[in-house]
Amino acid sequence: MTTQLTDARAGIITAAMQRVAGDEKLGAEAVRDEVAAGRLVIPANKIHLQSNLRPAGIGRALRTKVNANLGTSSVRCSVQAEIEKMEAALAVGADAIMDLSTGGQLDAIRAELLAHCPVPFGTVPIYQVIEGRQVEDITWDLIRRTVEKQARQGVDFFTIHAGVLREHLPLVGKRVMGIVSRGGALLAKWMLHHNRQNPLYEMFDELCDVMVEYDVCFSLGDGLRPGAIADATDEAQIAELRTLGELTQRAQERGCQVMVEGPGHVPFHQIQHNMELQQQICRGAPFYVLGPLVTDIAPGYDHITSAIGGCVAAFYGASFLCYVTPREHLGLPDVEDVRTGVVAAKIAAHAADLARGLTGVAERDRTLSTARSNLDWETHLATSLDPQTAHRMHQEACQGTGMTERQSADYCSMCGQHWCSARINREVRATIGAGKAAG
């Protein structure tokens, strides 16, 4: 059995690596070398790869990627609604999808979503393990069977909360928010009830065997991530991170691809330290962060607080941003919340990549700026990150002034015809050009 990692270590350039190289405008050998070093992952389950998956790479050598979460709950369960959310996320550039469903027929929901998903698709298997039973009733066999079942369906990456250890639990006592991760909380309750170590940690080698068989990528979950600014970078978070570093090495030695999940709430001035610490402890494995949110006081606007943190995180070391919607902490997102959350995260990712000077990233900005300078509205709108919203706003601006879009070609409603700097700039350039020609 081979994986993208074992093939890369053997010097093999797979079709998935070639696809990633082409999409990223990077040499295939460079992609192979980064995969071999564990600094780049290509979550591509062999089953999904044979159907509708378009492989994508996650790592510092590539553009920063964005994930969109969706999924049913016990109070809101409609597969069609989740498909609509997924389509909305993909339309504005989501690079991956995670199904966090906890309500309804989970196997059927997952199969339906996978059938419509052309990008890497992730889950948190422990959510299904707990379905219909008490936390205390979780067994190794149940975990193993659930992971195997989801792998056979084609899931590309699993969040596995194997780094939360029994000895870490006393460290959360001083926290404002305690344990905010659902997976982390479930496992903490199990460990306290049974007075045993985390079963995911104890059976980690067995999980690796399943992951290798289907080439499912680990997304090592941060069950003790801070859920409040006051809890950021505390003993519990760092203790778990050190365990994740150990598990990263163990998994990679067994041929598994690995990325590591990171904190959700971190004040601006601590983000660089968090990113650099993870890179050091986890030996450069791709870092996947939820935001992070840089303040706790913005319910309804947490897509903005997370975009601020996400940009800083991606600049200093993160490779993968999990979007946050405006409805974070308030309820399940609707389709528009999903769109807004993905766009905010894509802005953060692009801004960081621009600042890092990645090859080709600035071309889109230059194209749009040139179109704006030339009052080329068609190119201006089409090049934007969210053309649908940009076009709607432009139409509304034209209608509000009585202009048509065609009539607004040489000025916009912000300045009007006589005060439009872009139009005046064209006149100035033309005058200077005429003067040079005459001279």
C-alpha positions as CSV (number, residue, x, y, z in Angstrom):
1,M,0.0,0.0,0.0
2,T,1.3,3.4,-0.9
3,T,0.4,7.0,-0.1
4,Q,1.3,10.3,-1.6
5,L,3.9,10.5,1.1
6,T,5.5,7.1,0.5
7,D,5.5,7.6,-3.3
8,A,7.2,11.0,-2.8
9,R,9.8,9.5,-0.6
10,A,10.4,6.9,-3.3
11,G,11.0,9.7,-5.8
12,I,7.7,9.1,-7.6
13,I,5.7,12.0,-9.0
14,T,2.0,11.0,-8.9
15,A,-0.8,12.3,-11.0
16,A,-2.1,14.2,-8.0
17,M,1.3,15.8,-7.5
18,Q,1.3,16.8,-11.2
19,R,-2.1,18.3,-10.9
20,V,-1.1,20.3,-7.9
21,A,2.0,21.5,-9.6
22,G,0.1,22.7,-12.6
23,D,-2.5,24.5,-10.5
24,E,0.1,26.2,-8.4
25,K,2.5,27.0,-11.3
26,L,5.2,25.1,-9.5
27,G,7.6,22.4,-10.7
28,A,6.3,18.8,-10.1
29,E,9.7,17.9,-8.5
30,A,9.3,20.7,-6.0
31,V,5.9,19.5,-5.1
32,R,7.2,15.9,-4.7
33,D,10.1,17.1,-2.5
34,E,7.7,19.1,-0.2
35,V,5.4,16.1,0.2
36,A,8.4,13.8,0.9
37,A,9.5,16.2,3.6
38,G,6.1,16.3,5.3
39,R,5.7,20.0,4.7
40,L,2.9,19.5,2.0
41,V,-0.1,17.2,2.0
42,I,-2.4,16.2,-0.8
43,P,-5.6,14.9,0.9
44,A,-6.8,12.5,-1.7
45,N,-8.5,9.3,-0.6
46,K,-8.0,6.6,-3.2
47,I,-11.8,6.2,-3.5
48,H,-12.6,9.9,-3.9
49,L,-9.6,10.2,-6.3
50,Q,-11.2,7.7,-8.6
51,S,-14.5,9.6,-8.8
52,N,-14.8,13.4,-8.8
53,L,-11.9,14.7,-6.7
54,R,-9.7,17.5,-8.1
55,P,-6.6,17.1,-5.9
56,A,-5.3,20.1,-4.1
57,G,-2.1,20.7,-2.0
58,I,-1.8,22.3,1.4
59,G,1.6,23.6,2.5
60,R,3.8,26.7,2.8
61,A,5.2,26.3,-0.7
62,L,1.7,26.8,-2.1
63,R,-1.1,29.3,-1.9
64,T,-2.9,29.4,1.4
65,K,-6.1,27.2,1.3
66,V,-9.5,27.8,2.8
67,N,-11.9,25.2,4.3
68,A,-15.7,25.7,4.7
69,N,-17.5,23.7,7.4
70,L,-21.1,22.6,7.0
71,G,-23.4,19.9,8.2
72,T,-26.7,19.0,9.8
73,S,-27.7,19.0,13.4
74,S,-30.4,17.3,15.5
75,V,-32.5,20.4,15.2
76,R,-31.8,21.3,11.5
77,C,-31.4,18.4,9.1
78,S,-31.7,18.9,5.3
79,V,-29.2,17.3,2.9
80,Q,-30.3,19.7,0.1
81,A,-29.6,22.7,2.3
82,E,-26.1,21.5,3.0
83,I,-25.5,20.8,-0.7
84,E,-26.6,24.4,-1.4
85,K,-24.2,25.7,1.2
86,M,-21.4,23.6,-0.3
87,E,-22.1,24.9,-3.8
88,A,-22.1,28.5,-2.5
89,A,-18.8,27.9,-0.8
90,L,-17.2,26.4,-3.9
91,A,-18.6,29.2,-6.0
92,V,-16.5,31.8,-4.1
93,G,-13.4,29.7,-3.9
94,A,-13.5,27.3,-1.0
95,D,-10.6,24.8,-1.4
96,A,-11.9,22.1,0.9
97,I,-15.2,21.1,2.6
98,M,-15.7,19.6,6.1
99,D,-18.9,17.7,7.0
100,L,-19.6,18.2,10.7
101,S,-23.0,16.6,10.6
102,T,-24.5,15.4,13.9
103,G,-28.1,14.8,12.9
104,G,-30.0,12.6,10.5
105,Q,-28.7,9.5,8.6
106,L,-25.0,10.4,8.7
107,D,-23.8,7.7,6.3
108,A,-26.3,8.8,3.7
109,I,-25.7,12.5,4.2
110,R,-21.9,11.9,3.9
111,A,-22.3,9.9,0.7
112,E,-24.5,12.6,-0.9
113,L,-22.2,15.4,0.0
114,L,-19.1,13.5,-1.3
115,A,-20.9,12.8,-4.6
116,H,-21.2,16.6,-5.1
117,C,-17.8,17.5,-3.7
118,P,-14.9,17.9,-6.2
119,V,-12.5,19.2,-3.5
120,P,-10.8,17.6,-0.5
121,F,-13.5,16.5,2.0
122,G,-13.0,16.0,5.7
123,T,-15.0,14.8,8.7
124,V,-14.6,14.3,12.5
125,P,-15.3,10.5,13.0
126,I,-15.9,10.9,16.7
127,Y,-19.1,12.8,15.9
128,Q,-20.5,9.6,14.4
129,V,-19.1,7.4,17.1
130,I,-21.2,9.1,19.7
131,E,-24.4,9.0,17.6
132,G,-27.2,7.4,19.5
133,R,-25.1,6.4,22.6
134,Q,-23.6,7.9,25.7
135,V,-20.0,9.0,25.7
136,E,-19.1,6.4,28.3
137,D,-20.1,3.6,25.9
138,I,-17.5,4.4,23.2
139,T,-15.2,1.4,22.5
140,W,-12.0,0.9,20.5
141,D,-13.9,-1.4,18.2
142,L,-16.6,1.2,17.5
143,I,-14.0,3.9,16.7
144,R,-12.1,1.5,14.4
145,R,-15.2,0.5,12.5
146,T,-16.4,4.1,12.1
147,V,-13.1,5.3,10.8
148,E,-12.9,2.4,8.4
149,K,-16.4,3.0,7.1
150,Q,-15.8,6.7,6.5
151,A,-12.5,5.9,4.8
152,R,-14.3,3.4,2.4
153,Q,-16.8,6.2,1.5
154,G,-13.9,8.3,0.3
155,V,-13.3,10.9,3.0
156,D,-10.0,12.6,2.3
157,F,-9.0,13.9,5.8
158,F,-10.0,13.1,9.3
159,T,-9.9,15.3,12.4
160,I,-8.5,12.9,15.0
161,H,-8.3,14.3,18.6
162,A,-5.5,12.0,19.7
163,G,-3.4,14.7,21.4
164,V,-5.8,15.4,24.4
165,L,-4.2,13.3,27.1
166,R,-5.6,12.5,30.6
167,E,-2.7,14.4,32.2
168,H,-3.6,17.5,30.3
169,L,-7.1,17.8,31.8
170,P,-6.2,19.5,35.1
171,L,-4.5,22.3,33.1
172,V,-7.9,23.6,31.8
173,G,-9.1,24.4,35.3
174,K,-7.9,28.0,35.1
175,R,-9.6,28.7,31.8
176,V,-12.4,31.1,31.1
177,M,-14.0,28.8,28.5
178,G,-12.6,25.4,29.5
179,I,-12.7,22.9,26.6
180,V,-14.6,24.3,23.6
181,S,-13.8,21.5,21.1
182,R,-16.7,19.1,20.8
183,G,-14.3,16.2,20.2
184,G,-12.0,17.3,23.0
185,A,-14.9,17.6,25.4
186,L,-16.3,14.1,24.5
187,L,-12.9,12.5,25.0
188,A,-12.3,14.4,28.3
189,K,-15.6,13.0,29.6
190,W,-14.7,9.5,28.5
191,M,-11.2,9.6,30.1
192,L,-12.6,10.9,33.4
193,H,-15.3,8.2,33.5
194,H,-13.0,5.3,32.7
195,N,-9.9,6.7,34.4
196,R,-8.0,5.7,31.3
197,Q,-5.9,7.4,28.6
198,N,-7.5,8.8,25.4
199,P,-8.5,5.8,23.3
200,L,-7.5,7.6,20.1
201,Y,-4.0,8.1,21.5
202,E,-3.7,4.4,22.6
203,M,-4.9,3.0,19.3
204,F,-3.1,5.6,17.1
205,D,-1.0,3.0,15.3
206,E,-4.1,1.1,14.3
207,L,-5.6,4.3,13.0
208,C,-2.5,4.9,11.0
209,D,-3.0,1.5,9.3
210,V,-6.5,2.5,8.1
211,M,-5.2,5.9,7.0
212,V,-2.5,4.3,4.9
213,E,-4.8,1.8,3.3
214,Y,-7.0,4.6,1.8
215,D,-4.4,7.4,1.9
216,V,-6.6,9.5,4.2
217,C,-4.7,12.5,5.6
218,F,-4.6,13.1,9.3
219,S,-5.8,16.5,10.5
220,L,-4.6,16.1,14.1
221,G,-7.3,17.9,16.1
222,D,-6.6,20.5,18.8
223,G,-9.1,19.4,21.4
224,L,-7.7,21.9,23.9
225,R,-7.7,24.9,21.6
226,P,-8.4,28.2,23.3
227,G,-12.0,29.3,22.9
228,A,-11.4,32.7,24.4
229,I,-8.7,35.3,24.2
230,A,-8.0,34.9,27.9
231,D,-7.1,31.2,27.3
232,A,-4.7,31.7,24.4
233,T,-1.3,30.1,24.4
234,D,-1.8,28.6,27.9
235,E,-0.3,25.4,29.4
236,A,-3.1,23.2,28.2
237,Q,-2.8,24.3,24.5
238,I,1.0,24.0,24.4
239,A,1.0,20.6,26.2
240,E,-1.4,19.2,23.6
241,L,0.7,20.7,20.8
242,R,3.7,18.9,22.0
243,T,1.8,15.6,21.9
244,L,0.7,16.5,18.4
245,G,4.3,16.9,17.4
246,E,5.0,13.4,18.7
247,L,2.0,12.0,16.8
248,T,3.0,13.8,13.6
249,Q,6.3,12.0,13.6
250,R,4.8,8.7,14.4
251,A,2.2,9.0,11.6
252,Q,4.7,10.1,9.0
253,E,7.0,7.2,9.9
254,R,4.1,4.9,9.1
255,G,3.6,6.6,5.7
256,C,0.6,8.8,6.7
257,Q,0.2,12.4,5.5
258,V,-0.3,14.8,8.4
259,M,-1.5,18.3,9.0
260,V,-2.0,19.8,12.4
261,E,-5.0,21.8,13.7
262,G,-4.4,25.0,15.6
263,P,-6.0,27.6,17.9
264,G,-9.3,29.4,17.5
265,H,-8.9,32.5,19.6
266,V,-5.5,34.2,19.8
267,P,-4.8,37.9,20.4
268,F,-3.0,39.6,17.5
269,H,0.4,39.9,19.2
270,Q,0.5,36.2,20.0
271,I,-0.2,34.8,16.6
272,Q,3.4,34.9,15.2
273,H,4.6,33.0,18.3
274,N,1.9,30.4,17.9
275,M,2.7,29.8,14.2
276,E,6.4,29.5,14.7
277,L,6.1,27.2,17.7
278,Q,3.9,24.8,15.8
279,Q,6.4,24.8,12.9
280,Q,9.2,24.0,15.3
281,I,7.3,21.3,17.3
282,C,5.6,19.6,14.4
283,R,8.6,19.8,12.0
284,G,7.0,22.0,9.4
285,A,3.8,19.9,9.0
286,P,1.0,22.1,7.5
287,F,-0.9,24.1,10.1
288,Y,-4.7,24.3,9.9
289,V,-6.1,27.1,12.0
290,L,-9.7,28.2,12.9
291,G,-9.4,31.9,12.3
292,P,-7.9,32.6,14.7
293,L,-10.2,35.2,16.1
294,V,-8.3,38.2,17.5
295,T,-11.1,39.4,19.8
296,D,-14.1,37.9,21.6
297,I,-16.5,40.9,21.4
298,A,-17.8,40.7,17.9
299,P,-20.7,38.2,17.7
300,G,-22.2,38.7,14.3
301,Y,-18.9,39.9,12.8
302,D,-16.6,37.0,13.6
303,H,-15.9,36.5,9.9
304,I,-14.0,39.8,10.2
305,T,-12.2,39.1,13.5
306,S,-11.1,35.7,12.0
307,A,-10.0,37.3,8.7
308,I,-7.7,39.6,10.6
309,G,-6.2,36.7,12.5
310,G,-6.1,34.4,9.5
311,C,-4.1,36.9,7.5
312,V,-1.5,37.2,10.2
313,A,-1.5,33.4,10.8
314,A,-1.0,32.6,7.1
315,F,1.8,35.2,6.8
316,Y,3.7,33.6,9.7
317,G,3.2,29.9,9.2
318,A,-0.3,28.6,8.6
319,S,-1.1,26.8,5.4
320,F,-4.9,26.2,5.8
321,L,-7.6,28.5,7.1
322,C,-10.9,27.3,8.4
323,Y,-13.5,29.9,7.6
324,V,-15.6,31.5,10.3
325,T,-19.1,32.8,9.4
326,P,-20.9,35.9,10.8
327,R,-23.1,33.5,12.7
328,E,-20.2,31.8,14.6
329,H,-21.1,31.3,18.3
330,L,-24.7,32.2,17.5
331,G,-26.1,29.4,15.4
332,L,-25.8,27.3,12.3
333,P,-25.0,29.3,9.2
334,D,-27.3,29.8,6.2
335,V,-26.2,29.9,2.6
336,E,-25.4,33.6,2.7
337,D,-23.4,33.2,5.9
338,V,-21.3,30.5,4.2
339,R,-20.6,32.7,1.2
340,T,-19.6,35.6,3.5
341,G,-17.4,33.4,5.6
342,V,-15.5,31.9,2.7
343,V,-15.0,35.3,1.0
344,A,-13.6,36.8,4.3
345,A,-11.2,33.8,4.6
346,K,-10.2,34.0,1.0
347,I,-9.3,37.7,1.4
348,A,-7.2,36.8,4.4
349,A,-5.4,34.0,2.5
350,H,-4.8,36.1,-0.6
351,A,-3.5,39.1,1.4
352,A,-1.0,36.8,3.3
353,D,0.1,35.2,0.0
354,L,0.6,38.6,-1.5
355,A,2.7,39.7,1.4
356,R,4.7,36.5,1.2
357,G,5.5,37.3,-2.4
358,L,4.3,34.0,-3.8
359,T,4.8,33.7,-7.6
360,G,1.9,34.8,-9.6
361,V,-0.3,36.0,-6.7
362,A,0.0,39.7,-7.5
363,E,-1.1,39.2,-11.1
364,R,-4.8,39.3,-10.2
365,D,-4.4,42.5,-8.2
366,R,-2.6,44.1,-11.1
367,T,-5.2,43.0,-13.6
368,L,-8.0,44.4,-11.5
369,S,-6.2,47.7,-10.8
370,T,-5.4,48.1,-14.5
371,A,-9.1,47.6,-15.3
372,R,-10.1,50.1,-12.6
373,S,-7.7,52.6,-13.9
374,N,-9.1,52.2,-17.4
375,L,-12.7,52.3,-16.2
376,D,-13.0,48.8,-17.7
377,W,-16.0,47.7,-15.5
378,E,-16.4,44.3,-17.1
379,T,-12.9,43.2,-16.3
380,H,-12.9,45.0,-12.9
381,L,-16.0,43.1,-11.8
382,A,-15.1,39.7,-13.3
383,T,-11.6,39.7,-11.7
384,S,-12.9,40.4,-8.2
385,L,-13.0,37.7,-5.6
386,D,-16.8,37.7,-5.4
387,P,-18.0,38.9,-8.8
388,Q,-21.6,38.2,-7.9
389,T,-21.6,40.7,-5.0
390,A,-19.4,43.2,-6.9
391,H,-21.7,43.2,-9.9
392,R,-24.8,43.6,-7.7
393,M,-23.4,46.6,-5.9
394,H,-22.3,48.2,-9.2
395,Q,-25.8,47.7,-10.7
396,E,-27.4,49.2,-7.6
397,A,-25.0,52.2,-7.7
398,C,-25.9,52.8,-11.4
399,Q,-29.6,52.5,-10.7
400,G,-29.5,54.8,-7.7
401,T,-28.2,57.6,-9.9
402,G,-30.4,57.0,-12.9
403,M,-27.4,55.9,-14.9
404,T,-27.1,52.7,-16.9
405,E,-24.1,50.5,-16.7
406,R,-23.1,51.5,-20.2
407,Q,-23.4,55.2,-19.4
408,S,-21.2,54.8,-16.3
409,A,-18.3,53.5,-18.5
410,D,-16.2,56.7,-18.0
411,Y,-17.0,57.5,-14.4
412,C,-18.7,56.0,-11.3
413,S,-21.3,57.0,-8.9
414,M,-18.8,57.7,-6.1
415,C,-17.4,60.8,-7.7
416,G,-19.7,61.6,-10.6
417,Q,-18.5,62.6,-14.0
418,H,-16.8,65.9,-13.2
419,W,-14.9,64.7,-10.1
420,C,-13.9,61.1,-11.2
421,S,-10.2,60.8,-10.6
422,A,-9.9,57.8,-12.9
423,R,-11.5,59.7,-15.8
424,I,-9.4,62.8,-15.1
425,N,-6.2,60.7,-14.9
426,R,-6.9,59.4,-18.4
427,E,-7.1,62.9,-19.6
428,V,-3.9,63.9,-17.9
429,R,-2.1,60.9,-19.4
430,A,-3.4,61.7,-22.8
431,T,-2.3,65.3,-22.5
432,I,1.2,64.3,-21.3
433,G,1.4,61.7,-24.0
434,A,0.4,64.2,-26.7
435,G,3.0,66.7,-25.3
436,K,5.8,64.1,-25.5
437,A,4.8,63.2,-29.1
438,A,4.9,66.9,-30.1
439,G,8.3,67.4,-28.4
